[in-house]
Every structure is written in structure tokens, then in C-alpha cells.
Amino acid sequence: MQKISTVTFLITLALILAGCGTARKIHTGASGINPALAEPASEEAIKKAEALYSDCNEIPFNTLSAKIKINYTDANGSQPEVNAFLRVKKDSAIWISVTASFLNIEGMRILITKDSIIMLNRIEKTIESHPVDFVSEWTAIPFTFDELRNIIAGRLIFCNNQIKAVNQAGDFLQVISESPRMVSTSYFKMPEGLLARQYIRIAEPGNELTADLLYEDYEKGSEMRFSTLRSISIPEKEIHITLSFKQLEFNNELSLPFSRPGGYTIK
């Protein structure tokens, strides 16, 4: 596959997968979860955990628009901070316009649908088109459109796995689920039932890696359960991303403008 720039990688990966908290936020304490505290949960807690887990694919909005501050670090060190304007139609498309903070001009526009990713690079004047699973080629994690959307929505990913155990770990319910090639350990902050962390381990021949997703800063009193501060780490690839969401709007009419200018190189 043709080598893709670090900037392009940052922008795309930031989709799959951070602002200061205030008194109006609920902090989950995701980074301080101690798995060693886990012990078998009560029958009541198990039922609660199973209900939370089974609800993971229920996206509580039809459309979402937001501004995101993105910080990205990899083996080459910290990359320049970027701002992204995001628009999501939950069943059909993810649209993003990316601006480098130090330039304050649009550098890239991306459209993700069920089967494709199209990237318009205004700086290099190129257009790239890929199948939606091309993100998986970088991360070795089998993302689909629905998984990308769930990450943006702050929901569990790969939640069709079979639940193997439910434990109580301090203030958190721990849910362990498995598929033939993956183990997922999820934590829900109680009593609110807020997703706080998901730790994924993939183990198959030639592909063993982990991903750690943290969810913080839920709005107090909001009916829309949405984490405005995210952290995504893939240690084996030395990748760490933080995402800070603001200017959130739900269920408004959205346009997804994406024209293909003349004179651009098709890659």
C-alpha cells in the first residue's frame, strides 16, 4: 500500500478512535481503575452490567456536530495540535474538516461512509479513496464503520463478544467478554453506569496488540450520556491520542459538503 503521510494518519486515526474539566463534569476516574480490586459481582450487579453491555450499540442521537481538539503522539514524538469540525449521521456518514491550530485554515476534509473513506488534502492538493477497513491496516484492529461511529459516540466497540465474567472493582463494574481472537475488559462507573474504560487485547498469529480507551468528563445533568474527554493508546505502536469535544449539538439537520475540486491529484 502506498505510504501515507503522518498528518493523514493522525486525522484518520483520530476519528476512530482534551479539555479541562469543570464543576459541571462527572469525572469517571478512568485512569485510576485498579483491576486488582476486581471480585465477583452480586447477582443484581451482574444484571446491571449485562444491561449496560447489551445497550452498547444504541446510539442516543441521529446526528452529532462538534469541535474536537486533537493531540497525537507516536514513535516520532508529539505532532502539531489540530482542531477538527465533526458531523455525524449515525447510520450513514462521518464528515470531518481539519484545521492546523497554527495555520487556522482547513487542511483536510474527510468523508467516511459504510464502505469507503475519501480524503481531500487541500495543502498537497490530493484526493485519496480507500475502503473503510483501511484504518485497520494501520492499527491491526478490525474497525468497521459502526466501530468508528461507536468510538465517536463514546460507546463500547466490539460489544458482540460473549460475556465471560462480571466483577466489582471499587466504584466500577468490570465486564470481560471474548471472541475467538479478542478479549475486551470494560469498566462502567457506578452508580451512573457511565462507560469509563475499555481495554482490548487481540491475540492471533502475527498480530498481538492492545488498545486502551479512556472516557472522562461527562456533562452533569445532561440526558445525552457523552464523554467530552477521550484518550486512546496503542502501546505496541507507540500511539497516544487525546480528544477534547466541545460545541456539541445533537439531532440538528446537517449537511456534509464534499466537492472534488479540479486540478487535484488522485492517489
N, C-alpha and C positions, 0 to 999 in steps of 0.2 A: 504494500500500500504506500502511496506517496507520502512522504514525510510532511507533517502539518506543523505550523508554527506554534510556539508556546502560547502566544496570545490566543490563537484559535482554540487550542486545547483548554486553556483557562476558561474561556467563555462558555464552551460547550459543557465541560465538566461541572461548571458552577450551576448549570441548570439541574443536573441530577442531584444532583445532589441537591463587629457585629454590633453593634449599638449598645449604648449604656442603659441599664435597667433603671426604672423609676419606681416610685411607690405604687404605681398603677399596674405593675407587673407581678405575675406569680413566677418566682424562681423555682425551678424544679430541683436544682442541686445535682444535675445530671453528672457533672464531672466528679462528684464526691461519692458516687454509688460504690458500695463495698460488697462485691459478690460473696465474700467470705461470710457475710451475715445471713446468707440465704438458708432458710429452714422450711420444711414442708408447711404449706399454707392450710388454713382451715377450709372446710367444705364451702362455707359462704364466700371466702376469698377466691377459691377456685372458680366458682360460678361467675363472680365478678370479672375475673381475669379472662375467662373464656368469652364472656360477652364483649369485653373490650377488644379482644383479639379478632373475634368474628366480625366486628364492625369496621375493620381496618380499611376496607375498600369503599366505604361510604364517604364520598367527598361532600362536605356540607355546603357547597356552593356550586352554582352553574358557571359563573365567571369570576375571575380574580384579576385585579390590576394592582401593581405595587412598584415601588422603587427599592432596589437592593444595592447595598454596598458590599463589594466582594473583595476579600483579601485572600491571596493564594501563595502558597509556598511549596516548592518541590526541591529536588536534589540540587538545583541551580540557585537556590536561595529564594528570598521573598521577591515577588513580582509586583509591578506597579498596581496600586489600587484602582479599581474600576467601579463605575456606577452602571446599573442596568435598570431599564424600564421593562417591566414584565407584564404580559397579558396572557391569560389562560382561559380557554374554553374547555371545560373539564373532559369532555368526551371526544374532542376533535383536534385541538391545536394548542401549541405553546409558542408564543411570539416574544422576542426579546430584542431590545435595542440597547447597545452597549456603548458607553462613553468613558474614555480615559479621564480620570479626575483632573490630571494636569493639563489636558487639552480642552475639555468641555465641548467637544464636538463628537458626533456619532462616528464610531469607528467600524462598527459591525452590526448587522441585523441578521437575526436567525429565525427560521420558522421550522418548528418540529410538528409533524403530523404522525398519524398512526404508522406510516410506513417509510417516512423519509425525514432527513434533516437537510435544509438548504441554508447556506451561509453566504451572506453578501458582505464582502470586505471592502469598505469604502476607502481605506487607506492604500491597500495594494491593488484595488480595482479588479478583484477576482470574485467569481461565484463558484462555490463548491456544492455538490449534491451527493448525499450518501444515504444508504439505508439506515433506518433508525437504530439498528443494532451496532452502528459503527462506534458508538461510545464504548461498547463492550470490548472492542478490540484494544482500547487503551487501558481499561480498568480490569479486564478479565472477569468482570461481574456481569451476569446476563441481564442487562437492563432492557425493558420494553418501554413503549410509550407510557403504559399505565404505571410502571415503576418510576419513571421520571416525573410523571404528574403527581404520584403519591409523595415523592420526596418534597416537591414544591409545596404541596398541600399540608405537609407535616404529618403524614400518615405512615403507618408501617409499610415496608416493602417486603416482598416475598412472603406474604402472610397466608398463603395457601398451604404452607407446610403443616404437618401433623404435630399437634401439641404433645410433648412428651412429659413435661413436668411444670408445675406451678408452685412457686415458693414465695415466702415473705422475706424481704431483705430490708430491714429497717422500715422506713416510710414508703417502700416501693413493693409492688407486686412484680415478681420475675416470672416471665413466661419463656420456656425453652421449647423450640419447635425444630423439626428436622425434615429434610428431604434426602433423597439418595446422595446428593453431592453438597449439601449445605446444612449448617446448624445456625439458627438465629436465636439470640438471647435478648429479650425485650424487657424494658422496665417501665412501669406506669407509676407516676406519683400519686399517692393516696392522701386524702380521701377523694381528691378531684378526679382521679382516673386519667391524668394527663400523660401522654407519651413523653418520656424523659430521655430514653436512650435505646438504641438498637445496635447490638454487636453481632456481626455476621462473619462466619468462618466458612470459607469454601475450600473443600478438600477433594481434589480429583487429580488423576495422573497429569503431571506437568503444570498444574495450576493450584497452588496453595497460597491463599492470602486472606487477609481480614479487612473489614471495614467497620469503623466505629462512628456512629451518627449520634450527636447530642442535640437535644431540643430544650431551649430555655425561653424565658420571658414571654409567658402567655399573658394576654390582656386580662386584667381583673374585671369581672362583671360583664364580659362580652359573651354573647351566645355563640359566637364563632370561635371555636377552640383552635387557635392558630399561634404557633410558636414564632416569635419575631426574631429570634437569635438562634442560629444553627452552627454547628461545627461538624465537618466531615473529614475523617482521616483514613488514609490507606497506607499504613506504615511500611509495607513491603515496597511500595513505590515512592515513599518519602513525600507523599502528597498530604497537604493540610489546607482546608478551605474554611473560611468563616463567612457567613451570610447574615447581613442585618437588613430586615424588612421594615419599611415604613410607607406612609401614604397608602395604606391598604384600603381598597374598595372592593366590595363584593356584589355580584348579581346585577351589575350595570350592563347596558348594551356596549359591546366592544367591536371595534374594527381592528383588523390585523393587516395593515398596509404592507405590501411586499411586492414592489415592482422590480423588474430586472432591467437595469439601465443598459443602453447600448455602449459598446466600447470596452466592456469588461471581459477579462479572460475567463473562459470556462475551464475549471480544473476537474 
